[in-house]
Amino acid sequence: MVHRQGRLSAVITVLKANKYKRVPLPQIQKAAGAQHGARLKEARDLGYLIDNELERTSSGDIHSWYILRAEPGEAVPLFSNPPRDHSYDE
């Protein structure tokens, strides 16, 4: 349980540091470990508004990003779509 809470805290820290910005899936996986989906659900259950964007490349690859839109108790901004940074293009 302590390990899971540490992973959850790490995911929330990464998302908060990049609020309104797209965080690539590999960065989330690095913070959350193999159960990144479970940690994201736990964060959402705590009241974090986290969106997921998927993009298919011309070669058929699918890239995924997560975006923290609001923290617990915070009003959701009407326009919080950041410009795309194409972090997978590096």
MIPA-56744 format. One line per field, with one value per atom (N, C-alpha, C, O): atom name; z, y, x; residue number from 1; residue in three letters. Coordinates in nm, 3 decimals, padded with zeros to 5 digits. Atoms other than C-alpha are relative to their C-alpha. Layout:
# MIPA-56744
atom	(CA	...);
zz	(Z	...);
yy	(Y	...);
xx	(X	...);
nr	(NUM	...);
rest	(ala	...);
END
This chain:
# MIPA-56744
atom	(N	CA	C	O	N	CA	C	O	N	CA	C	O	N	CA	C	O	N	CA	C	O	N	CA	C	O	N	CA	C	O	N	CA	C	O	N	CA	C	O	N	CA	C	O	N	CA	C	O	N	CA	C	O	N	CA	C	O	N	CA	C	O	N	CA	C	O	N	CA	C	O	N	CA	C	O	N	CA	C	O	N	CA	C	O	N	CA	C	O	N	CA	C	O	N	CA	C	O	N	CA	C	O	N	CA	C	O	N	CA	C	O	N	CA	C	O	N	CA	C	O	N	CA	C	O	N	CA	C	O	N	CA	C	O	N	CA	C	O	N	CA	C	O	N	CA	C	O	N	CA	C	O	N	CA	C	O	N	CA	C	O	N	CA	C	O	N	CA	C	O	N	CA	C	O	N	CA	C	O	N	CA	C	O	N	CA	C	O	N	CA	C	O	N	CA	C	O	N	CA	C	O	N	CA	C	O	N	CA	C	O	N	CA	C	O	N	CA	C	O	N	CA	C	O	N	CA	C	O	N	CA	C	O	N	CA	C	O	N	CA	C	O	N	CA	C	O	N	CA	C	O	N	CA	C	O	N	CA	C	O	N	CA	C	O	N	CA	C	O	N	CA	C	O	N	CA	C	O	N	CA	C	O	N	CA	C	O	N	CA	C	O	N	CA	C	O	N	CA	C	O	N	CA	C	O	N	CA	C	O	N	CA	C	O	N	CA	C	O	N	CA	C	O	N	CA	C	O	N	CA	C	O	N	CA	C	O	N	CA	C	O	N	CA	C	O	N	CA	C	O	N	CA	C	O	N	CA	C	O	N	CA	C	O	N	CA	C	O	N	CA	C	O	N	CA	C	O	N	CA	C	O	N	CA	C	O	N	CA	C	O	N	CA	C	O	N	CA	C	O	N	CA	C	O);
zz	(00.000	00.000	00.000	-00.070	-00.005	00.082	-00.137	-00.181	00.132	-00.254	-00.099	-00.180	00.089	-00.435	00.024	-00.071	-00.033	-00.251	-00.050	-00.093	00.051	-00.346	-00.151	-00.202	00.145	-00.712	-00.034	-00.128	00.022	-00.693	00.021	-00.060	-00.028	-00.538	-00.112	-00.150	00.110	-00.813	-00.125	-00.194	00.117	-01.087	00.018	-00.074	-00.025	-00.927	-00.008	-00.061	00.006	-00.891	-00.144	-00.178	00.141	-01.260	-00.070	-00.144	00.063	-01.369	00.046	-00.035	-00.052	-01.139	-00.057	-00.087	00.055	-01.266	-00.146	-00.198	00.142	-01.619	-00.021	-00.125	00.006	-01.549	-00.131	-00.174	00.129	-01.870	-00.119	-00.233	00.107	-02.071	-00.018	00.076	00.028	-02.236	00.058	00.033	-00.056	-02.046	-00.076	-00.071	00.078	-02.269	00.088	00.200	-00.072	-02.162	00.060	00.176	-00.061	-02.113	00.128	00.219	-00.121	-01.855	00.114	00.229	-00.100	-01.672	00.046	00.166	-00.035	-01.684	00.089	00.181	-00.082	-01.540	00.144	00.238	-00.135	-01.243	00.066	00.186	-00.057	-01.198	00.000	00.075	00.012	-01.291	-00.093	-00.171	00.093	-01.467	00.013	-00.083	-00.024	-01.314	-00.015	00.069	00.017	-01.452	-00.011	00.037	00.013	-01.538	00.136	00.159	-00.135	-01.178	00.077	00.147	-00.069	-01.045	-00.054	00.024	00.059	-01.288	00.048	00.076	-00.052	-01.177	00.144	00.183	-00.140	-00.813	00.008	00.091	00.001	-00.891	-00.039	00.021	00.041	-01.072	00.113	00.135	-00.112	-00.777	00.113	00.189	-00.101	-00.552	-00.044	00.034	00.048	-00.769	-00.104	-00.144	00.106	-01.023	-00.134	-00.165	00.134	-01.370	-00.097	-00.125	00.087	-01.605	-00.131	-00.135	00.134	-01.978	-00.065	-00.028	00.080	-02.219	-00.146	-00.194	00.144	-02.580	-00.070	-00.028	00.083	-02.841	-00.139	-00.189	00.135	-03.177	-00.078	-00.032	00.087	-03.459	-00.104	-00.171	00.098	-03.675	-00.137	-00.149	00.136	-04.049	-00.014	-00.102	00.004	-03.979	00.080	00.084	-00.073	-03.761	00.150	00.223	-00.143	-03.422	00.072	00.017	-00.082	-03.145	00.116	00.190	-00.110	-02.904	00.096	00.055	-00.104	-02.577	00.093	00.129	-00.094	-02.351	00.106	00.081	-00.108	-02.018	00.038	00.039	-00.030	-01.920	00.129	00.140	-00.122	-01.573	-00.028	-00.052	00.028	-01.625	00.128	00.127	-00.126	-01.261	00.117	00.103	-00.123	-00.908	00.084	00.056	-00.082	-00.640	00.052	00.107	-00.048	-00.557	-00.086	-00.054	00.088	-00.840	-00.115	-00.167	00.115	-01.108	-00.127	-00.140	00.126	-01.452	-00.096	-00.125	00.096	-01.694	-00.128	-00.173	00.125	-02.004	-00.115	-00.197	00.110	-02.237	00.058	00.101	-00.057	-02.121	-00.094	-00.051	00.096	-02.440	-00.036	-00.100	00.032	-02.466	-00.144	-00.206	00.133	-02.799	00.006	00.109	00.004	-02.902	-00.003	-00.076	-00.007	-02.817	-00.073	-00.091	00.075	-03.006	00.067	00.004	-00.076	-02.733	-00.056	-00.030	00.059	-02.923	-00.123	-00.171	00.123	-03.221	00.023	-00.073	-00.030	-03.042	-00.053	-00.036);
yy	(-00.120	00.000	00.125	00.222	-00.117	00.243	00.024	00.138	-00.014	00.173	00.060	00.146	-00.051	00.239	00.148	00.225	-00.142	00.570	00.083	00.197	-00.070	00.668	00.021	00.127	-00.010	00.598	00.100	00.179	-00.096	00.792	00.142	00.231	-00.131	01.086	00.045	00.162	-00.032	01.070	00.042	00.136	-00.034	01.077	00.138	00.220	-00.131	01.372	00.111	00.218	-00.099	01.557	00.033	00.150	-00.021	01.509	00.079	00.173	-00.071	01.622	00.145	00.235	-00.137	01.927	00.087	00.204	-00.074	02.030	00.039	00.129	-00.024	02.025	00.035	00.002	-00.028	02.153	00.070	00.163	-00.046	02.221	-00.040	-00.004	00.043	02.067	-00.151	-00.224	00.144	01.728	-00.069	-00.028	00.082	01.473	-00.133	-00.203	00.124	01.180	-00.124	-00.127	00.126	00.830	-00.056	-00.097	00.056	00.715	00.073	00.011	-00.076	00.993	-00.040	-00.051	00.047	00.884	-00.141	-00.170	00.136	00.521	-00.001	-00.083	-00.008	00.617	00.034	-00.021	-00.041	00.784	-00.105	-00.131	00.088	00.530	-00.148	-00.226	00.142	00.202	-00.070	-00.006	00.082	-00.081	00.025	00.007	-00.019	00.005	00.147	00.202	-00.143	00.359	00.030	00.133	-00.020	00.321	00.003	00.083	00.004	00.233	00.127	00.181	-00.123	00.531	00.120	00.207	-00.110	00.768	-00.006	00.098	00.013	00.629	00.047	00.117	-00.044	00.683	00.153	00.214	-00.146	01.044	00.062	00.159	-00.050	01.098	-00.017	00.072	00.025	00.944	00.102	00.129	-00.102	01.203	00.138	00.233	-00.127	01.480	00.071	00.183	-00.060	01.550	-00.023	-00.135	00.012	01.620	-00.022	00.070	00.039	01.437	-00.049	-00.145	00.041	01.414	-00.084	-00.078	00.081	01.171	00.035	00.039	-00.024	01.255	-00.110	-00.150	00.101	00.995	00.056	00.132	-00.046	01.059	-00.115	-00.179	00.105	00.814	00.067	00.162	-00.055	00.886	-00.061	-00.157	00.052	00.829	-00.142	-00.216	00.137	00.511	-00.098	-00.218	00.087	00.377	-00.007	-00.070	-00.001	00.433	00.085	00.182	-00.078	00.559	00.059	-00.014	-00.069	00.819	00.051	00.089	-00.037	00.905	00.104	00.095	-00.103	01.211	00.015	-00.013	-00.030	01.301	00.146	00.200	-00.143	01.655	00.023	-00.018	-00.039	01.782	00.130	00.234	-00.117	02.024	00.073	00.196	-00.064	02.087	-00.093	-00.216	00.072	01.984	-00.007	00.065	00.015	01.877	00.136	00.214	-00.122	02.161	00.123	00.231	-00.112	02.381	00.007	-00.096	-00.017	02.526	-00.042	-00.020	00.044	02.381	00.119	00.180	-00.110	02.643	-00.031	-00.146	00.021	02.693	-00.035	-00.121	00.023	02.700	-00.035	00.052	00.042	02.494	-00.091	-00.170	00.082	02.331	00.068	00.173	-00.061	02.401	-00.029	-00.121	00.034	02.414	-00.135	-00.172	00.132	02.076	00.015	00.098	-00.007	02.017	-00.116	-00.115	00.116	01.686	-00.062	-00.081	00.058	01.534	-00.133	-00.173	00.126	01.205	00.019	-00.077	-00.023	01.369	00.014	00.029	-00.021	01.398	-00.111	-00.108);
xx	(00.082	00.000	00.086	00.054	-00.087	00.282	00.061	00.072	-00.060	00.444	-00.099	-00.063	00.104	00.116	-00.022	-00.035	00.020	00.069	00.118	00.100	-00.118	00.425	-00.009	00.027	00.018	00.351	-00.109	-00.094	00.108	00.024	00.052	00.025	-00.057	00.206	00.093	00.093	-00.092	00.471	-00.076	-00.036	00.081	00.204	-00.061	-00.057	00.061	00.026	00.104	00.075	-00.108	00.357	00.037	00.053	-00.033	00.440	-00.110	-00.082	00.112	00.094	-00.009	-00.031	00.005	00.097	00.112	00.092	-00.115	00.441	-00.023	00.043	00.028	00.297	-00.148	-00.205	00.144	-00.055	-00.037	00.030	00.053	-00.252	00.089	00.058	-00.090	00.034	-00.013	-00.048	00.005	00.045	00.123	00.237	-00.108	00.251	-00.004	-00.105	00.002	00.353	-00.011	00.039	00.020	00.256	00.130	00.127	-00.121	00.619	00.043	00.099	-00.034	00.670	-00.095	-00.052	00.096	00.352	00.039	00.036	-00.039	00.466	00.124	00.134	-00.122	00.805	-00.036	00.021	00.041	00.633	-00.089	-00.077	00.102	00.352	00.035	-00.024	-00.031	00.513	-00.097	-00.168	00.079	00.335	-00.151	-00.225	00.143	-00.004	-00.040	-00.112	00.027	-00.024	-00.150	-00.197	00.144	-00.392	-00.069	-00.160	00.057	-00.476	00.034	-00.051	-00.039	-00.279	-00.077	-00.115	00.078	-00.457	-00.144	-00.204	00.136	-00.794	-00.007	-00.101	-00.002	-00.700	00.007	-00.060	-00.010	-00.601	-00.134	-00.179	00.133	-00.932	-00.101	-00.183	00.092	-01.119	00.021	-00.072	-00.029	-00.948	-00.048	-00.045	00.054	-01.094	00.085	00.052	-00.082	-00.818	-00.068	-00.111	00.057	-00.954	00.115	00.192	-00.111	-00.718	-00.058	-00.134	00.043	-00.781	00.109	00.226	-00.092	-00.622	-00.021	-00.135	00.004	-00.539	00.076	00.184	-00.064	-00.457	00.020	-00.063	-00.029	-00.300	00.062	00.157	-00.055	-00.237	00.088	00.047	-00.092	00.066	-00.028	-00.104	00.019	00.081	00.052	00.009	-00.053	00.280	-00.086	-00.057	00.091	-00.003	00.029	-00.048	-00.029	00.164	-00.104	-00.156	00.092	-00.061	00.079	00.145	-00.065	00.075	-00.107	-00.216	00.096	-00.093	00.062	00.180	-00.041	-00.072	-00.107	-00.225	00.093	-00.232	00.016	00.126	00.001	-00.331	-00.078	-00.194	00.070	-00.416	-00.073	-00.011	00.084	-00.706	-00.040	-00.054	00.040	-00.805	00.036	00.038	-00.028	-00.714	-00.127	-00.223	00.121	-00.965	-00.049	00.029	00.061	-01.205	00.022	-00.027	-00.033	-01.078	-00.100	-00.144	00.089	-01.303	00.074	00.195	-00.060	-01.241	00.007	-00.095	-00.011	-01.102	-00.077	-00.081	00.074	-01.315	00.091	00.057	-00.094	-01.015	00.135	00.210	-00.127	-00.723	00.077	00.161	-00.073	-00.602	00.131	00.131	-00.129	-00.230	00.038	-00.017	-00.050	-00.047	00.070	00.127	-00.065	00.083	00.150	00.204	-00.146	00.446	00.068	00.190	-00.051	00.490	00.121	00.225	-00.109	00.706	00.049	00.162	-00.041	00.713	00.087	00.147	-00.076	00.885	00.150	00.226	-00.141	01.220	00.087	00.209);
nr	(1	1	1	1	2	2	2	2	3	3	3	3	4	4	4	4	5	5	5	5	6	6	6	6	7	7	7	7	8	8	8	8	9	9	9	9	10	10	10	10	11	11	11	11	12	12	12	12	13	13	13	13	14	14	14	14	15	15	15	15	16	16	16	16	17	17	17	17	18	18	18	18	19	19	19	19	20	20	20	20	21	21	21	21	22	22	22	22	23	23	23	23	24	24	24	24	25	25	25	25	26	26	26	26	27	27	27	27	28	28	28	28	29	29	29	29	30	30	30	30	31	31	31	31	32	32	32	32	33	33	33	33	34	34	34	34	35	35	35	35	36	36	36	36	37	37	37	37	38	38	38	38	39	39	39	39	40	40	40	40	41	41	41	41	42	42	42	42	43	43	43	43	44	44	44	44	45	45	45	45	46	46	46	46	47	47	47	47	48	48	48	48	49	49	49	49	50	50	50	50	51	51	51	51	52	52	52	52	53	53	53	53	54	54	54	54	55	55	55	55	56	56	56	56	57	57	57	57	58	58	58	58	59	59	59	59	60	60	60	60	61	61	61	61	62	62	62	62	63	63	63	63	64	64	64	64	65	65	65	65	66	66	66	66	67	67	67	67	68	68	68	68	69	69	69	69	70	70	70	70	71	71	71	71	72	72	72	72	73	73	73	73	74	74	74	74	75	75	75	75	76	76	76	76	77	77	77	77	78	78	78	78	79	79	79	79	80	80	80	80	81	81	81	81	82	82	82	82	83	83	83	83	84	84	84	84	85	85	85	85	86	86	86	86	87	87	87	87	88	88	88	88	89	89	89	89	90	90	90	90);
rest	(met	met	met	met	val	val	val	val	his	his	his	his	arg	arg	arg	arg	gln	gln	gln	gln	gly	gly	gly	gly	arg	arg	arg	arg	leu	leu	leu	leu	ser	ser	ser	ser	ala	ala	ala	ala	val	val	val	val	ile	ile	ile	ile	thr	thr	thr	thr	val	val	val	val	leu	leu	leu	leu	lys	lys	lys	lys	ala	ala	ala	ala	asn	asn	asn	asn	lys	lys	lys	lys	tyr	tyr	tyr	tyr	lys	lys	lys	lys	arg	arg	arg	arg	val	val	val	val	pro	pro	pro	pro	leu	leu	leu	leu	pro	pro	pro	pro	gln	gln	gln	gln	ile	ile	ile	ile	gln	gln	gln	gln	lys	lys	lys	lys	ala	ala	ala	ala	ala	ala	ala	ala	gly	gly	gly	gly	ala	ala	ala	ala	gln	gln	gln	gln	his	his	his	his	gly	gly	gly	gly	ala	ala	ala	ala	arg	arg	arg	arg	leu	leu	leu	leu	lys	lys	lys	lys	glu	glu	glu	glu	ala	ala	ala	ala	arg	arg	arg	arg	asp	asp	asp	asp	leu	leu	leu	leu	gly	gly	gly	gly	tyr	tyr	tyr	tyr	leu	leu	leu	leu	ile	ile	ile	ile	asp	asp	asp	asp	asn	asn	asn	asn	glu	glu	glu	glu	leu	leu	leu	leu	glu	glu	glu	glu	arg	arg	arg	arg	thr	thr	thr	thr	ser	ser	ser	ser	ser	ser	ser	ser	gly	gly	gly	gly	asp	asp	asp	asp	ile	ile	ile	ile	his	his	his	his	ser	ser	ser	ser	trp	trp	trp	trp	tyr	tyr	tyr	tyr	ile	ile	ile	ile	leu	leu	leu	leu	arg	arg	arg	arg	ala	ala	ala	ala	glu	glu	glu	glu	pro	pro	pro	pro	gly	gly	gly	gly	glu	glu	glu	glu	ala	ala	ala	ala	val	val	val	val	pro	pro	pro	pro	leu	leu	leu	leu	phe	phe	phe	phe	ser	ser	ser	ser	asn	asn	asn	asn	pro	pro	pro	pro	pro	pro	pro	pro	arg	arg	arg	arg	asp	asp	asp	asp	his	his	his	his	ser	ser	ser	ser	tyr	tyr	tyr	tyr	asp	asp	asp	asp	glu	glu	glu	glu);
END
